[in-house]
Amino acid sequence: MYYLLLILAGFAWAAYCRFENRKIIELSRKLPGDLTAWPLIGHAYLFRGNHEDQMRIFQKAGRLTINRGGVASYWIGSRLYIMIADPVTGETVLKNCLEKDSVMKFLRFLFGYGSIYAPVPIWRPRRKILAPTFSMKNLNRFVDVFVEQSSVTLEQLRPRASSGTFSMWYYLTTYTFDAVCETALGVKMNSQLQPSHPFLEALGEITQLTAARMVQPWLYSDWVYKTLPQYKRVEKCRALMYDFVEQVLKTKREAMKMNEGKPHSQSEADLRPKSFLEMLLDLNQFTDLEIMEEILVITAAGTDTSAVAASFTMVLLSRYPEIQDKLTDELLQVFGDSERAVTAVDLPRLRYLEAVIKESLRMYPPVPIIVRSVDNDTELPSGLVLVDGVGVLVNIWAMHRNPYYWGDDADVFRPERFLEPLKHPAQFVPFSYGLRNCIGYQYAMMSIKTVLATLLRQYRVLPPGGADQSNLKEPLRVEFDIMMKDVDKFQIQIENRFKSSSS
């Protein structure tokens, strides 16, 4: 009798949940996907396998969603997600659904309430305070830092010239880390001159572990996850990263306190631009914990995003020599045969380089998906209403390859498409869109343009040794670990453009 009551109670609970979620279930029927859902876990079973397998599912689901008009539904456990692969619908969602989805709680474990992941009531006032620190006046003063760190990268690459295949990832991720630490924290890390850095290693490990958890609903329970060995590794990485930022904050506070009242020449102030950390401390509107959260977001996200974008661009240029030649022509027009450093004035003149970077971001966006939560019923342009309680998954990878907006050659690397007006402002969203877009978009573009202009004036990029020439135009193999990265670790070769250059 006892077991019968338990069974009846279970059925009653299931019936109650179904009644409560009837609008969500009805919505899923109006927006069917083309992949079979399993009981209880929905489509989560598709994410078995490694990070490359998981990215393949996002790509496959994105293609199928395009074929259904750009909107379809998928279940992850008991939560319904509406996948978007259409810019018009994406614009509506990204403008009206500002709250991050509940799955982002796993990233909040690392970043706390840093602006990228914070709930709207926390994000809105912080964004308002942070926005002026990303003004073009401040960003232009950071170009000297980008130039200095790019010069280090240039020197570090000299032994690689004409010496065979190597991974570009290490060189660009240490460049971006050094540049971000100097501009965001006001400290020189010199990670480019070290074999490894604990912060970068911790960042790489924690993003991989978090990405795996995000697509496996059976790991969503904190109680379950804390019993697994992965949790101890995540906790260790988090502690290391927070200790690093906390020590920098403490040191910077002490230095600023010691310098209070000391006279500084105008020229000294002009030569050393204030870091984001110093600007936040000057504002005196954040607690130490809030400053740590924001700086950690800038440091981690700024390092990985820029490094991924620059690395994909280098790989693509190695496979498209004709595009690299056009880019070389532009660099010659702007710099001639001089060896002078890049300046802030040069960056807007590098229009084709910007088009190349944007085309790389289109085809291989560092952040391939954005997840939002629908907290209020939201009507789409089609007239369909997204009901409160569903999640939205904006598939940037698919949106960037939607042939209706990009043409039948959407899978072809063609930078010239960015020398023409886009059909819709939301068809290109590598740094999100709307009020919650990435505040550091211009910063990232300036950093990437500086390092690529510096390197490509000296080196020609070639595909890996032994690469099948007939396959060079095939799509790159990519994997998902929060960021989208190259499975083959961005393998290229380089050679000096000028035979007389020392090696």
N, C-alpha and C positions, 0 to 999 in steps of 0.2 A: 504493500500500500504506500509505503514511504517513497519508493522509487517511482511509482506511478504519479504521485504528487509532484515529484521533482520534474518528471517529463512534462506534465501538464503546465507546470510553472514556466518551464523552458519555452514551450510553445506559446504560452500567453505573453511572455516577454518578447519573443520574436514577432508576434502579431502586433504588439504595442509599438515596437521599433519600426515595423513596416508602416504602421499607420502614421507615426510621427514623421517619417521620411517619405511620405507618399508623393509630395511635390518633387522631391529629388529623384525618386524612382521614375516618375512620369517624365521628368526632363531627360533622364538617360535614355528613355525609349524614343524621345523625339530626336535625339542626337546619337544614334547608334554608331559604334565603331565597327571595324572589320576584324577585330581580333577577339577570340573567345575568352570570356571571363570564367574563372573557376569559382565555385562556392567559397564563401568566407574571405578568400584572399584576392578575389577579382583578377586583375591582370598582373598582379605582383609576381606571379610565377614566371613571367616572361623575363624578369631581371635576374634570373639565375646566371651563373657564369662570372667571367671576369669583367673588368671595367670596359674593355672593348665590346664585349657582348651587350653590356648595358647601353652603351652609346648606339649600337646598331638598332636596338629596340626603339630608342627615341627617334632615330632616323626613319625607321620603317613606319612607326606610328605617325610621324610627321608627314611622310609621303601619302599615307592613306588618308590623313586628315585633309590634305590639299585636295585630294580627289573627291572628298565629300563637301567641297565648298569652303574649306578652311576651318570648320568647327566639327568636333566629334567628342564623344565621352569615353572615359576609361575609369575603371575602378581600381583603387589601390587599397586593399583591405575593404573596410566598410565606407570609405570616403570616395565620393564621386569627384573626378577631376574633368573639367572641360578643357580639351586641348585646342589651342588657337594657332592657326597657321595662315591667317589672313590679316593683312595690315589694317583694314578698315575696322574689323572686329577687335583686333588687338589694341587699336587706339582707344576705343570705347572702354575696354577693360582696364587698360593701364592708366587712363585718366580718372576712372570712377572707382576702381577697386584698389585702394592704396594700402590696405592692410596686408602684411606678409602672411603667407600660409603657415599653418601650425607646424608643418614639417621643418620650418626654419628654426624651430626651437633647438635643434641639434647644433646649429651654427651659433645660436645665442649662448650656448654653453661655452664657446670659445670667445666670442666677441662681446658678450653681454648685451647692452642696449646701444652699441655703436650704431650710428645713423642708418647704415645699410639694412640692418636687421631689426631695428627698434619698432615697437608698436607705434601707430600714428600719433597718439598723444605725446609720446616722448620724441619721436622723430621730428615732428613739425617745428617745435621751438628750437631744437638743436640745429636743424637745417637753416633756419633763419639766421642764427648766430654764426654758423660756419660759412655761409655763402660768400661774405665779403673777403674772407681769407683766400678764396680761389679767384680773385679778380685778376684780369689780364696784367695789371701793373705788377702784382706779386709774382705771377707765373713767369713773366718776361725776365724777372730778376733771377729766376731759377735756371735759366738757360746756361749760364756760366757753369753751374754745377753739372748739368747734363754734359756739357762739353768736356769738362775736366774728367769726369768718369768715363766718357766715351773714349778719351785719349788713352786711358788705362786699358780699356778693352782692346783698343787697337794694338797696343804693345803686347798684351797677353796673347793675341792671336798670331803674332809674327812667326813663332815656331811652327804654327800649323800651316802656313802658306806652302803649297806644293808638297805637302807631306802626307797626303792621303785623307781618308774619311774620318770625321770626328763628329761628336754631338755639339751643336751650337747652344744647347739649352743651358749648360753650366755657365758659359760666358755671358749670356744675356740675363740670366736670372741673378747672377752676382752683380752685374751692372745695375739692373733696376733696384736691387736691394741697397746697394751703396748710394745710388741717387736718391732713393726714397728716404733712407735714413738721414742723409745730410739735409734734405729739404724739409722733411717732416719732423725729424727729431733734433736736427742741428748737431749731429755727431758723425764723424768719419769712421766707418766700419772697416774699410779696406778689405772687404770679403773677397774682392777679385784677386788679391794677393795671397789668399789662404786656400788650402786644399778643400776646406769645408767650413760651414758655419752652423752652430747648433740651432739657431733660430730658423734658418732655411730648411734644415733637416726636419725639425719639428713641424714646420708648416706643411712640408710635403707629406709627412706621415699622417697628420691629423686630417688633412683634406681627403686623403684616400679613404681613411676609416669612416669619416662622416658621410662621404658620398655613398659608400656601400650601405650604410645604415638607412639613408634616406629612401632607398628603393626597396627596402625589406621591412614591411610593416610588422613582421614578427619580432623585430628588434626595437620597435618604437617604445615599448614599456621600459622606463628607467629601471624598474625593479629587475627585469630580466637582463637588461644590458649590463647592469653593474655586477652581475655574476659572471660575466664573460671576460676573457683575457684582453679583448679589445678595449674595454673600458679603462683598464689600468694604463694601457699605452696612450689613450686619448688624454687621460688625466695628467700623465707625465708630460706630454707635449704642451698641454695648456699651461701647466705650472711653469715650464721653462720659458714660454713666450711672455707670460705675465711678469715673471721675475725680470726678464730683460727690459721690458717697457717701464716697469716700476723703478728699476735702478737708473735708467736714463732720466726719468722724471725727477727723481730725487737729486741726481747730479745737476740737472739743469736748474732746478729751484735754488740749490746752493750757490751755483755760479751766478745766477741773476741777483741773488741777495748780496753776494760779495761785490758785484759791480754797481750796486745802487749808489748813486751819488758821485761815482767816478766820472771825470770828464772824458768824452770821446770826440775825436775829430770827425767832421762831416764826411771826409773821404773814407774813414774807416767804416762808418755806418753804411755808406753807399756800396762799399766793396763786399760787405758781408750781409746778405739779405736775411731777414728773420725767418726762422723755420716756422712751420705750422704750430709746433709745440710752443714756441715762444709767443706767437700771436695769440694762442688760446690762453696762455698764462697772463698775458697783458689784458685780455678781455675781462678776466676775473669773474666769469659767469658760470664756470663749471667746477664741480668738486674734483678731487684728484682721481677718483674712480671713473668719473665721466670723461675726464681728459684721457685716462689710460685706455678706455674703450674706443674713443675716437681715433687716437693715435695708433692703436693696434689694428683697427680697420684700415686706416690709410696705409700703414706699413705692409700688412699682409696682402690686402687686395691690390694695392698699387704695385707691389713687387710681382705677384703672379700674373695679373692681367696684362701688364705691359710686356713682361717677358714672353708670355704665350703669343701675344700679337706680333711682336718683333720676330720671334722664332719662326712662326708660320710664314711670315713675309719672306724671310731669308730662304726658306725651303722652296717656296713657290718661285721665287726669282731664279733659283738654281735650275728649275725645271722649264722655265720659259725664258731662254736667252734673248729672244727678240724683245721682250718687255724690259729685260735688264739693260739692253742696249739703248732703248728709248729713255730709260731713267738716267743712264750714264750721260746721254746728250744733255738732259736738263741740268744735271750737276755741273757739267762743263760750262753751260750757259751762265749759271749763277756764280760759280767759283773760278771759272777759267782753269788754268793749270797751276793756280796758287795752292799753297798748303795752309792758308789761313784757316782759323777755327770758324765753326758755324756761329752765327749770331742770331739774336731774336728777330732781327730785321730779315734775315734770310728765310726763316721758316715759312711765312706766308707765300713766298715766291716759289716754293717747291710744290707746285700744284700737282704735277704728275706723281711725285713721291707720295703725296697725300692720297691720290687716287689709288695708287698701288696698295697702300696700307689699308684703305677702306675696302678695297676689293678682297684683300686677305681677311679682313674682319667679317665681311659678308659671307664668304665661303666657310670660314673656320672661326666663328665667334668664340672668344675665350669662355664666355658664359652662354652655353647653348640653350638653356631654359630659364624662365622666370616663373615663380609660383606666387600667386596672390590668393587671398580669401575673399569670398563674396559675403559681406556682412549685411548688405541691403539688396533687395531685389534690383537687378540691373538689366535694363532692356537693351538688347543688341540691335544693330542697324537692320537686321533681318526681321525684327519684331519679336523674336524669341526672348523670353525673360530668364535670366540666370537667377535662381532663387537663393535666398539666404541659406548658408550652410554648405555650399559646394566650394571646391577649390578650382582655381584656374591655372592651367599650365600653358604659358605662352612659349611655344616651340620656336625659338629664335632661329635655330638651324633651318627649320622648314620654312619659316617666313622669309628667310633670306634666299630661298631657292624656289619660291612660288613662281612658276612660269608666267602666270597672268601679269605679274608686275616686272619680272626680270627677263622675260622672253624665253624662247626655246633653248637659248644657250645659257640658261641659269646655272648649269654645272660647269661652265667654262670660266677660266680665270681671264677676265677682260677688264682691266682697270679703266678703260676709256668710258665705260658706262657711268663713272662718277664725274666725268667732265660734262655731263648733260643733266638737266633737271630730273629729279625722281618723279614717278607717277604719284606717289603718296608719301607724306613725311614719315609715316610709321613703317614703311617697308624696310628701312635700314635702322635697326635698333640694337647695335652691339653693346651699348651702354645703357640699355633700357630706354624708357620714353615717358614723357609727362613729368609731373611734379616729383616723382621718386626716381628720376633718372640719376645716373652717376654724377656726383658733383665734381669728380676729378677727371671728366672726359677730356677737357682741353689740356690738362696737365699730362695725361697719358699720351695724347697725340704729340705734344711737343717733345716729350722725352723720347718717344719712338722715332720721330722724324730726325732728331738730333743724332741719335746713335747710328741709325741706318745711313744717314748722309755721311757721317764720319767714316764708317766702315766701307761703304760702297765706293767712296772716292779712292780708296787704297786697294781694295780687294775685289776680284771678280769671284762670284759665287758659282760653284759647279755642283752637279748632282753627285751622290755617293759613288765611289768607285765600283765598277762592275754592275751598275744599275742597268736594267733592261730599257734601252732607249724607247722602245715601243710602248712602255708602260708609264713613262714619265708624266703623261697628261692624265693618268688615271687618278681618281680621288685618293687622298691620303687616308691611311688607316688611323682612326682616332679613338680615344678612350674618354670615359667620363669619370672625373674625380673632383667634382664641383666645377672646376675649370675643364674645358675640353682640350686635350693634348694629343700630340703625335705619338702613336704607339712606338714608332722607331726612334723616338728621342731626338727628332730634328737633325738627322744626319745630313751633312753636306761636305764639300771640299771648298777650299779657297786657293786663289793664286794671286800674286801681286800684279796689279795692272801695269806697273812700270818695272821693266826688267832690271833697271839699275838700282831699284830700291833694295836696301839691306834686308836681310832675312834673319 
